[in-house]
Amino acid sequence: MSHADRLIETEHRLGAHNYKPLDVVLTRGAGVHVWDTEGRRYLDCLSAYSAVNQGHCHPGILAAMTEQAAKLTLTSRAFRNDQLALLYEDIAALTGSHKILPMNSGAEAVETAVKAVRKWGYEVKGVPENRAEIIVCADNFHGRTMGIVGFSTDPDARTGFGPFAPGFVTVPFGDLDAFRAAITENTVAFLVEPIQGEAGVILPPSGYFPAVRTLCTRHGITLILDEIQTGLGRTGKLLAEEHEGIEADVTLIGKALSGGFYPVSAVLSNSDVLGVLKPGQHGSTFGGNPLACAVARAALKALTQEGMIDNAERMGARFKAGLGALRSNLVAEVRGRGLMLAVELVPEAGGARRVCERLKDRGLLAKDTHGHTIRIAPPLVIREEEVDWAVDQFAAVLCAA
């Protein structure tokens, strides 16, 4: 039995079986590449679900992390630290946010927004206590906590975990009429992804988000955009909302906020939603700790000062064009924006998992979702020759006679 096989067997024997990873055991990463325990190199086309936008083990983020780790890592928010205010300044300068609340995971950011907007609904909008409604979309993915899976439509996420909290109304993604019809006097927010990631990189119809923005403004509804996957350069813009020409009232970011070094997320507000939170009403032991703040500041600096966002736009267009030019009767559609792409396979292809396993054997790591969809999201530092090589691997697997 090889070393990798022993590790896989131990995982299976001692670990909970809530994941089904490809059977590759990774031990090292740099830039767009990772290496397994046998020394084989792979092109990473998942980026830890867009957490590693800056590339694996980015040296600037690593330096910031090690420097801060040697000085001060955690105080809790019971005391102040000298990194938190600096992170606030950096995020505000980039996004124009008026208020910022740092947390750890993306799911924590979502839960924070849900809590805050409900409280805002009662104290500012005047919704009767315990009657607040938040509109969400079918096929959403906002995390795995109890509160979040309660408004998921994915049977795997929901089944066996109830009862769930009320107060959520579900409408189809991209259906403006359904959104309009769901609005009531108790609606406090619309929580939505600019592009549905886990659902298979589903883009909204043209004009949908500007019309949603207009309706939210007209009815006093807080527009919450979950940019945990789409934000921080993934789609070729700092935030995906820029493609739609709108601004959210509340924006959720995470994943690439730390470049993959540390769990960091944040709730960004351009409204008075975060202003309703008073001491003792919400918090996190690790949220806003000095190590997280130093790492996040370096991660944002890398994204914005090293041309990664523009590169995502250019390389995404090249990648999408290359995949779209494949002559394969197994491909139903290629879609996406920037370096957030998906290849939709026809049912006759035998499933996306099988294709991802064949790509792995050729040195490319991608992720299947919803049976027939392959998600593609390499680090934003990918170069032309690496994009072209990746397209060649898809061609070899999907266009073989």
C-alpha positions as CSV (number, residue, x, y, z in Angstrom):
1,M,0.0,0.0,0.0
2,S,1.4,3.4,-1.0
3,H,1.7,6.3,1.4
4,A,-1.2,8.0,-0.3
5,D,-3.4,4.9,0.0
6,R,-2.6,4.6,3.7
7,L,-3.7,8.2,4.2
8,I,-6.9,7.7,2.3
9,E,-7.7,4.6,4.2
10,T,-7.1,6.4,7.5
11,E,-9.4,9.2,6.4
12,H,-12.1,6.8,5.5
13,R,-11.8,4.9,8.8
14,L,-11.6,7.8,11.2
15,G,-13.2,10.7,9.4
16,A,-16.9,11.5,9.0
17,H,-18.0,10.7,5.4
18,N,-19.5,14.1,4.6
19,Y,-17.1,14.7,1.6
20,K,-16.3,12.6,-1.5
21,P,-13.0,14.1,-2.7
22,L,-11.1,12.9,-5.7
23,D,-8.5,10.4,-4.6
24,V,-5.5,12.7,-4.8
25,V,-3.5,13.5,-1.7
26,L,-1.9,16.9,-1.9
27,T,1.1,18.0,0.0
28,R,2.5,21.2,-1.5
29,G,1.3,24.2,-3.6
30,A,2.7,27.2,-5.4
31,G,0.9,29.6,-7.7
32,V,-1.6,27.6,-9.9
33,H,0.0,24.3,-9.2
34,V,-0.3,21.6,-6.4
35,W,1.8,18.5,-5.9
36,D,0.7,15.1,-4.5
37,T,2.6,12.9,-2.1
38,E,4.2,11.1,-5.0
39,G,5.6,14.3,-6.4
40,R,3.1,14.6,-9.3
41,R,2.1,18.2,-10.3
42,Y,-1.4,19.3,-11.0
43,L,-3.0,22.5,-12.3
44,D,-5.6,23.5,-9.7
45,C,-8.8,24.6,-11.4
46,L,-10.8,24.9,-8.2
47,S,-8.8,27.3,-6.1
48,A,-10.4,25.8,-2.9
49,Y,-13.8,27.2,-4.1
50,S,-12.2,30.5,-5.0
51,A,-10.4,30.9,-1.6
52,V,-7.0,30.8,-3.3
53,N,-7.5,33.5,-5.9
54,Q,-4.0,34.9,-5.3
55,G,-2.4,31.5,-5.9
56,H,-1.2,28.9,-3.5
57,C,1.2,30.1,-0.8
58,H,1.5,33.6,-2.2
59,P,4.8,34.9,-0.8
60,G,3.5,38.4,0.2
61,I,0.6,37.0,2.2
62,L,2.9,34.3,3.7
63,A,5.3,37.1,4.8
64,A,2.5,39.1,6.4
65,M,1.2,36.0,8.2
66,T,4.6,34.9,9.6
67,E,5.5,38.5,10.7
68,Q,2.2,39.0,12.5
69,A,2.1,35.5,14.0
70,A,5.4,36.3,15.7
71,K,4.0,39.4,17.3
72,L,0.3,38.9,18.2
73,T,-2.3,36.4,17.0
74,L,-5.4,36.8,19.1
75,T,-6.8,39.0,21.8
76,S,-10.6,38.6,21.2
77,R,-12.6,41.7,20.6
78,A,-12.6,42.3,24.4
79,F,-9.5,44.4,23.6
80,R,-8.4,46.4,20.6
81,N,-5.6,45.5,18.3
82,D,-3.5,47.6,15.9
83,Q,-4.5,45.7,12.8
84,L,-8.3,45.9,12.8
85,A,-8.6,49.6,12.0
86,L,-6.1,49.2,9.2
87,L,-8.2,46.4,7.6
88,Y,-11.3,48.6,7.9
89,E,-9.5,51.4,6.1
90,D,-8.3,49.1,3.3
91,I,-11.7,47.5,2.7
92,A,-13.5,50.9,2.9
93,A,-11.1,52.4,0.4
94,L,-11.6,49.5,-2.0
95,T,-15.3,49.1,-1.7
96,G,-16.7,52.4,-0.4
97,S,-18.3,50.5,2.5
98,H,-19.6,52.6,5.4
99,K,-19.5,49.9,8.1
100,I,-17.6,46.6,8.3
101,L,-18.0,43.6,10.6
102,P,-15.2,40.9,10.3
103,M,-16.0,37.3,11.0
104,N,-14.3,34.0,10.1
105,S,-16.2,31.8,7.6
106,G,-18.5,32.7,4.8
107,A,-21.4,31.0,6.6
108,E,-20.8,33.2,9.6
109,A,-21.0,36.3,7.4
110,V,-24.3,35.1,6.1
111,E,-25.7,34.4,9.5
112,T,-24.5,37.8,10.7
113,A,-26.3,39.5,7.8
114,V,-29.5,37.6,8.5
115,K,-29.4,38.6,12.2
116,A,-28.6,42.2,11.5
117,V,-31.2,42.7,8.8
118,R,-33.9,41.2,10.9
119,K,-33.1,43.6,13.7
120,W,-32.9,46.5,11.3
121,G,-36.4,45.5,10.0
122,Y,-37.9,45.7,13.5
123,E,-36.0,48.8,14.8
124,V,-35.8,50.9,11.6
125,K,-38.3,49.7,9.0
126,G,-41.0,49.0,11.6
127,V,-41.8,45.4,10.8
128,P,-43.8,43.7,13.7
129,E,-41.6,41.6,16.0
130,N,-40.9,38.1,14.7
131,R,-42.6,38.8,11.3
132,A,-39.5,39.7,9.2
133,E,-39.2,38.0,5.9
134,I,-36.1,37.5,3.8
135,I,-36.4,36.5,0.1
136,V,-33.9,33.9,-1.1
137,C,-33.4,32.1,-4.4
138,A,-34.0,28.4,-5.2
139,D,-30.7,26.5,-5.8
140,N,-28.9,29.0,-3.6
141,F,-25.7,28.1,-1.7
142,H,-24.9,30.3,1.3
143,G,-23.3,27.8,3.7
144,R,-24.0,24.7,5.8
145,T,-25.1,26.1,9.2
146,M,-28.6,25.2,10.6
147,G,-30.0,28.6,9.8
148,I,-28.7,28.5,6.2
149,V,-29.7,25.0,5.3
150,G,-33.2,25.8,6.5
151,F,-33.7,28.0,3.4
152,S,-31.7,25.8,1.0
153,T,-33.6,23.9,-1.7
154,D,-30.9,21.2,-2.0
155,P,-32.3,17.9,-0.6
156,D,-28.8,16.8,0.5
157,A,-28.4,20.0,2.5
158,R,-31.8,19.9,4.2
159,T,-33.0,16.3,4.6
160,G,-32.8,15.1,8.2
161,F,-31.8,18.4,9.8
162,G,-35.1,20.0,10.6
163,P,-37.0,21.7,12.1
164,F,-35.9,24.9,10.6
165,A,-36.4,28.6,11.4
166,P,-39.2,30.4,9.6
167,G,-39.0,33.7,7.9
168,F,-37.6,32.9,4.4
169,V,-39.5,33.0,1.1
170,T,-38.0,31.2,-1.9
171,V,-38.2,32.4,-5.5
172,P,-36.5,31.2,-8.7
173,F,-33.2,32.8,-9.5
174,G,-33.4,35.4,-12.3
175,D,-37.2,35.5,-12.2
176,L,-38.1,39.2,-11.7
177,D,-41.9,38.7,-11.7
178,A,-41.5,36.0,-8.9
179,F,-39.4,38.4,-6.9
180,R,-41.8,41.2,-7.3
181,A,-44.8,39.0,-6.3
182,A,-43.0,37.8,-3.1
183,I,-42.5,41.2,-1.7
184,T,-44.7,42.1,1.3
185,E,-44.8,44.8,3.9
186,N,-42.7,42.4,6.1
187,T,-39.9,41.9,3.6
188,V,-36.7,43.2,5.0
189,A,-34.1,41.8,2.6
190,F,-33.3,39.9,-0.6
191,L,-30.3,37.6,-0.1
192,V,-28.8,36.4,-3.4
193,E,-25.6,35.4,-5.2
194,P,-24.7,37.6,-8.2
195,I,-23.8,34.3,-9.9
196,Q,-25.0,31.0,-8.4
197,G,-21.8,29.1,-7.8
198,E,-22.6,25.7,-6.3
199,A,-25.7,25.5,-8.5
200,G,-23.3,25.3,-11.5
201,V,-22.2,28.8,-12.3
202,I,-25.7,30.1,-13.2
203,L,-25.6,33.7,-14.6
204,P,-28.6,36.0,-14.1
205,P,-30.6,37.2,-17.2
206,S,-29.5,40.6,-18.6
207,G,-31.2,43.4,-16.7
208,Y,-32.3,41.3,-13.8
209,F,-30.2,42.9,-11.1
210,P,-30.8,46.5,-12.1
211,A,-34.5,45.8,-11.9
212,V,-34.1,44.1,-8.5
213,R,-32.1,47.0,-7.3
214,T,-34.9,49.4,-8.3
215,L,-37.5,47.3,-6.6
216,C,-35.5,47.0,-3.4
217,T,-35.0,50.7,-3.2
218,R,-38.7,51.4,-3.9
219,H,-39.9,49.0,-1.2
220,G,-37.2,49.7,1.4
221,I,-35.7,46.2,1.1
222,T,-32.0,45.6,1.9
223,L,-30.2,44.0,-1.1
224,I,-27.7,41.5,0.3
225,L,-25.2,40.2,-2.2
226,D,-23.3,37.1,-1.2
227,E,-20.0,37.7,-3.0
228,I,-18.1,35.1,-1.0
229,Q,-17.3,33.2,-4.1
230,T,-17.9,35.8,-6.8
231,G,-16.1,38.6,-5.2
232,L,-12.5,39.7,-4.9
233,G,-11.6,39.4,-8.6
234,R,-13.0,36.0,-9.5
235,T,-15.3,37.3,-12.3
236,G,-12.8,39.9,-13.6
237,K,-14.1,42.7,-11.4
238,L,-13.4,43.4,-7.7
239,L,-17.0,42.6,-7.0
240,A,-19.4,40.8,-9.4
241,E,-22.0,43.5,-8.8
242,E,-19.9,45.8,-11.1
243,H,-21.0,43.7,-14.1
244,E,-24.6,44.6,-13.3
245,G,-24.0,48.3,-12.7
246,I,-25.5,48.2,-9.2
247,E,-24.5,48.6,-5.6
248,A,-25.7,46.3,-2.8
249,D,-26.8,47.6,0.5
250,V,-24.9,44.7,2.3
251,T,-22.1,42.7,0.7
252,L,-20.6,39.5,2.0
253,I,-17.0,38.6,1.3
254,G,-14.8,35.7,2.5
255,K,-12.7,33.0,0.9
256,A,-10.1,35.0,-1.1
257,L,-10.1,37.7,1.6
258,S,-7.3,35.7,3.2
259,G,-5.8,34.1,0.0
260,G,-6.4,30.7,1.5
261,F,-4.1,31.3,4.5
262,Y,-6.7,31.7,7.3
263,P,-10.5,31.8,7.7
264,V,-11.5,35.4,7.3
265,S,-14.9,36.9,6.2
266,A,-16.6,40.2,6.5
267,V,-20.0,41.9,6.2
268,L,-19.8,45.2,4.4
269,S,-22.7,47.7,4.7
270,N,-23.5,50.8,2.8
271,S,-26.7,51.2,4.8
272,D,-27.6,51.5,8.5
273,V,-28.1,47.7,8.9
274,L,-24.9,47.1,10.9
275,G,-25.7,50.1,13.0
276,V,-28.4,48.3,14.9
277,L,-26.0,45.9,16.5
278,K,-25.0,46.9,20.1
279,P,-22.4,45.4,22.4
280,G,-23.2,41.9,23.5
281,Q,-25.7,41.2,20.6
282,H,-23.3,39.6,18.2
283,G,-19.7,38.6,18.0
284,S,-17.0,36.0,17.5
285,T,-13.9,35.1,19.6
286,F,-11.7,35.0,16.5
287,G,-13.5,37.5,14.3
288,G,-11.2,40.5,13.6
289,N,-8.2,39.1,15.3
290,P,-4.8,40.7,14.4
291,L,-3.5,37.7,12.5
292,A,-6.6,37.5,10.4
293,C,-6.5,41.3,9.7
294,A,-2.8,41.3,8.7
295,V,-3.4,38.3,6.4
296,A,-6.5,39.9,4.8
297,R,-4.7,43.2,4.2
298,A,-1.9,41.4,2.4
299,A,-4.4,39.4,0.4
300,L,-6.2,42.5,-0.8
301,K,-2.9,44.2,-1.6
302,A,-1.9,41.2,-3.8
303,L,-5.2,41.2,-5.6
304,T,-5.2,44.9,-6.4
305,Q,-1.6,45.7,-6.9
306,E,-0.4,42.7,-8.9
307,G,-2.9,42.9,-11.7
308,M,-4.8,39.8,-10.7
309,I,-8.3,41.1,-11.4
310,D,-7.5,42.3,-14.9
311,N,-5.8,39.0,-15.5
312,A,-8.9,37.1,-14.4
313,E,-10.9,39.0,-17.0
314,R,-8.5,38.3,-19.8
315,M,-7.6,34.7,-19.0
316,G,-11.3,34.0,-18.3
317,A,-12.2,35.2,-21.8
318,R,-9.4,33.0,-23.3
319,F,-10.4,30.0,-21.2
320,K,-14.1,30.3,-22.1
321,A,-13.4,30.8,-25.8
322,G,-11.1,27.7,-25.8
323,L,-13.6,25.5,-24.1
324,G,-16.4,26.9,-26.3
325,A,-14.4,25.9,-29.4
326,L,-14.2,22.3,-28.4
327,R,-15.9,20.0,-30.9
328,S,-17.4,17.5,-28.6
329,N,-20.9,15.9,-28.6
330,L,-20.5,15.5,-24.8
331,V,-20.6,19.3,-24.1
332,A,-24.0,20.9,-23.8
333,E,-22.9,24.4,-22.8
334,V,-19.9,26.5,-21.6
335,R,-20.8,29.4,-19.4
336,G,-19.3,31.8,-16.9
337,R,-17.7,35.1,-16.3
338,G,-14.1,35.8,-15.7
339,L,-12.4,32.8,-14.2
340,M,-15.7,31.5,-12.8
341,L,-16.6,28.9,-15.5
342,A,-18.6,25.8,-16.0
343,V,-18.8,23.1,-18.6
344,E,-22.3,21.5,-18.7
345,L,-22.2,17.9,-20.1
346,V,-25.0,16.1,-21.8
347,P,-26.4,13.1,-19.8
348,E,-24.8,10.7,-22.2
349,A,-21.4,11.8,-21.0
350,G,-21.7,9.5,-18.0
351,G,-21.4,12.2,-15.4
352,A,-19.1,15.0,-14.5
353,R,-17.4,13.0,-11.8
354,R,-16.0,10.5,-14.3
355,V,-14.7,13.4,-16.5
356,C,-13.0,15.0,-13.5
357,E,-11.3,11.8,-12.6
358,R,-10.0,11.5,-16.2
359,L,-8.8,15.1,-16.0
360,K,-7.0,14.3,-12.7
361,D,-5.2,11.5,-14.4
362,R,-3.9,14.1,-17.0
363,G,-2.8,16.5,-14.2
364,L,-5.7,18.9,-14.0
365,L,-8.0,19.2,-10.9
366,A,-11.6,20.4,-11.3
367,K,-14.8,19.8,-9.4
368,D,-18.1,18.2,-10.4
369,T,-21.4,19.5,-9.2
370,H,-25.0,18.6,-9.7
371,G,-24.2,15.5,-11.7
372,H,-23.4,16.9,-15.1
373,T,-21.5,20.2,-14.4
374,I,-17.8,20.7,-14.2
375,R,-16.8,23.9,-12.3
376,I,-13.6,25.6,-13.4
377,A,-12.0,28.3,-11.2
378,P,-8.2,28.4,-11.3
379,P,-6.1,31.0,-9.3
380,L,-6.2,34.4,-10.8
381,V,-2.5,34.3,-11.5
382,I,-2.9,31.7,-14.3
383,R,-1.1,32.5,-17.5
384,E,-1.9,32.1,-21.2
385,E,0.2,29.0,-21.7
386,E,-1.5,27.4,-18.6
387,V,-5.0,28.2,-19.9
388,D,-4.1,26.7,-23.3
389,W,-2.7,23.6,-21.7
390,A,-5.9,23.2,-19.6
391,V,-8.1,23.5,-22.7
392,D,-5.9,20.8,-24.3
393,Q,-6.6,18.5,-21.4
394,F,-10.4,19.1,-21.7
395,A,-10.1,18.4,-25.4
396,A,-8.2,15.2,-24.8
397,V,-10.9,13.9,-22.4
398,L,-14.1,15.3,-24.1
399,C,-13.2,15.1,-27.8
400,A,-11.6,11.7,-27.9
401,A,-13.2,9.4,-30.4
